[in-house]
Amino acid sequence: MAKVKTALICEGGGMKSAFAAGAVYELARFLKISHFDILIGASSSAPIFAYFLTGQLEEIKRIWEEETSQIVTKKKSQFLKGEPMFNTDYLVDKILHERHPLNLEKLEKSPVDLFIPFYNFKADRIEFYHNHATGKKINIWQALKATMAIHDHHLKQCEDLSHCVDPGLVCPLIYEQAIILGATHYLVISNQKTFNATLKRWLGFKLFKLFQGRKFPAEIKLKLKQYNKMNKKSRLAMRAFVLQENVLLIKPPDQAKLKFFSHKSSQTKKAITWGRAAARALRDHPLIKIFQDRSREIANQ
């Protein structure tokens, strides 16, 4: 039998990523799946995966239940004025770096490969932070800011990565990196209920482009004009990908009400609860044992 190589993948979704926080917490605590060969976390899922890799599970729960609501503005007028709705600098510099320090030594020494994608609009390509990269490399804090940059203000805060933005703005298929690296089994966490196009999603993007995207560099504005076409292609490909027999999908239940902008801790707590329940519901799926067995092997390396 060919060697099993597992991958855990999740895109972003703003505060919807609280669902992913609950899912990975339950994977490790209840299903005993705490290790994958490859982790690919984009945008707001990136910090969740970083703490999952280092085994700081209680920090994941605490940060998303108690802290992240502080980074979202309560003033809806800021959206209309084209001002940032998320304070990602506060999230990275204060919450993640200072109040709940990530175990950087464990991050770099772990046998697990963590990839954090971001879009380099100067080079027109998706690039990655890799915890095992050698030579000159960006640090985890720079990578987290770059992968969550969805406003022109955020670009100015990314230091050497001021030409990089959230990969979700160009609809990348972030799972392709895992295919390139030879993954054989995939666990995908989706912070969306469906990969189909919806009127609510279309309208939300229209408003974002109108009010939040108007100050972006010309390269990003061009990508935003092409977004609907790229988004349709991306979602069709993703739907086909998750239907494969070696892919297990964790997604929000129909009754879940996840919000991209949410400044109420009660809402993030509910999203975490839904994430935990969705992961636990898959306990009898045949792929779960494969992920459990491989997790134990990696832990013993």
Secondary structure in CASP SS format (residue, H / E / C, confidence):
PFRMAT SS
TARGET T0000
AUTHOR 0000-0000-0000
METHOD secondary structure of the structure
MODEL  1
M C 1.00
A C 1.00
K C 1.00
V C 1.00
K C 1.00
T E 1.00
A E 1.00
L E 1.00
I E 1.00
C E 1.00
E C 1.00
G C 1.00
G C 1.00
G H 1.00
M H 1.00
K H 1.00
S H 1.00
A H 1.00
F H 1.00
A H 1.00
A H 1.00
G H 1.00
A H 1.00
V H 1.00
Y H 1.00
E H 1.00
L H 1.00
A H 1.00
R H 1.00
F C 1.00
L C 1.00
K C 1.00
I C 1.00
S C 1.00
H C 1.00
F C 1.00
D C 1.00
I E 1.00
L E 1.00
I E 1.00
G E 1.00
A C 1.00
S H 1.00
S H 1.00
S H 1.00
A H 1.00
P H 1.00
I H 1.00
F H 1.00
A H 1.00
Y H 1.00
F H 1.00
L H 1.00
T C 1.00
G C 1.00
Q C 1.00
L H 1.00
E H 1.00
E H 1.00
I H 1.00
K H 1.00
R H 1.00
I H 1.00
W H 1.00
E H 1.00
E H 1.00
E H 1.00
T H 1.00
S H 1.00
Q H 1.00
I H 1.00
V E 1.00
T C 1.00
K C 1.00
K C 1.00
K C 1.00
S H 1.00
Q H 1.00
F H 1.00
L H 1.00
K C 1.00
G C 1.00
E C 1.00
P C 1.00
M C 1.00
F E 1.00
N C 1.00
T H 1.00
D H 1.00
Y H 1.00
L H 1.00
V H 1.00
D H 1.00
K H 1.00
I H 1.00
L H 1.00
H H 1.00
E H 1.00
R H 1.00
H C 1.00
P C 1.00
L C 1.00
N C 1.00
L H 1.00
E H 1.00
K H 1.00
L H 1.00
E H 1.00
K H 1.00
S C 1.00
P C 1.00
V C 1.00
D E 1.00
L E 1.00
F E 1.00
I E 1.00
P E 1.00
F E 1.00
Y E 1.00
N E 1.00
F C 1.00
K C 1.00
A C 1.00
D C 1.00
R E 1.00
I E 1.00
E E 1.00
F E 1.00
Y E 1.00
H E 1.00
N C 1.00
H C 1.00
A C 1.00
T C 1.00
G C 1.00
K C 1.00
K C 1.00
I C 1.00
N C 1.00
I H 1.00
W H 1.00
Q H 1.00
A H 1.00
L H 1.00
K H 1.00
A H 1.00
T H 1.00
M C 1.00
A C 1.00
I C 1.00
H C 1.00
D H 1.00
H H 1.00
H H 1.00
L H 1.00
K H 1.00
Q C 1.00
C C 1.00
E H 1.00
D H 1.00
L H 1.00
S C 1.00
H C 1.00
C E 1.00
V E 1.00
D C 1.00
P H 1.00
G H 1.00
L H 1.00
V H 1.00
C C 1.00
P C 1.00
L C 1.00
I C 1.00
Y C 1.00
E H 1.00
Q H 1.00
A H 1.00
I H 1.00
I H 1.00
L C 1.00
G C 1.00
A C 1.00
T C 1.00
H E 1.00
Y E 1.00
L E 1.00
V E 1.00
I E 1.00
S C 1.00
N C 1.00
Q C 1.00
K C 1.00
T C 1.00
F C 1.00
N C 1.00
A C 1.00
T C 1.00
L H 1.00
K H 1.00
R H 1.00
W H 1.00
L H 1.00
G H 1.00
F H 1.00
K H 1.00
L H 1.00
F H 1.00
K H 1.00
L H 1.00
F H 1.00
Q H 1.00
G C 1.00
R C 1.00
K C 1.00
F C 1.00
P C 1.00
A H 1.00
E H 1.00
I H 1.00
K H 1.00
L H 1.00
K H 1.00
L H 1.00
K H 1.00
Q C 1.00
Y H 1.00
N H 1.00
K H 1.00
M H 1.00
N H 1.00
K H 1.00
K H 1.00
S H 1.00
R H 1.00
L H 1.00
A H 1.00
M H 1.00
R H 1.00
A H 1.00
F H 1.00
V H 1.00
L C 1.00
Q C 1.00
E C 1.00
N C 1.00
V E 1.00
L E 1.00
L E 1.00
I E 1.00
K C 1.00
P C 1.00
P C 1.00
D C 1.00
Q C 1.00
A C 1.00
K C 1.00
L C 1.00
K C 1.00
F C 1.00
F C 1.00
S C 1.00
H C 1.00
K C 1.00
S H 1.00
S H 1.00
Q H 1.00
T H 1.00
K H 1.00
K H 1.00
A H 1.00
I H 1.00
T H 1.00
W H 1.00
G H 1.00
R H 1.00
A H 1.00
A H 1.00
A H 1.00
R H 1.00
A C 1.00
L C 1.00
R C 1.00
D C 1.00
H C 1.00
P H 1.00
L H 1.00
I H 1.00
K H 1.00
I H 1.00
F H 1.00
Q H 1.00
D H 1.00
R H 1.00
S H 1.00
R H 1.00
E H 1.00
I H 1.00
A H 1.00
N C 1.00
Q C 1.00
END
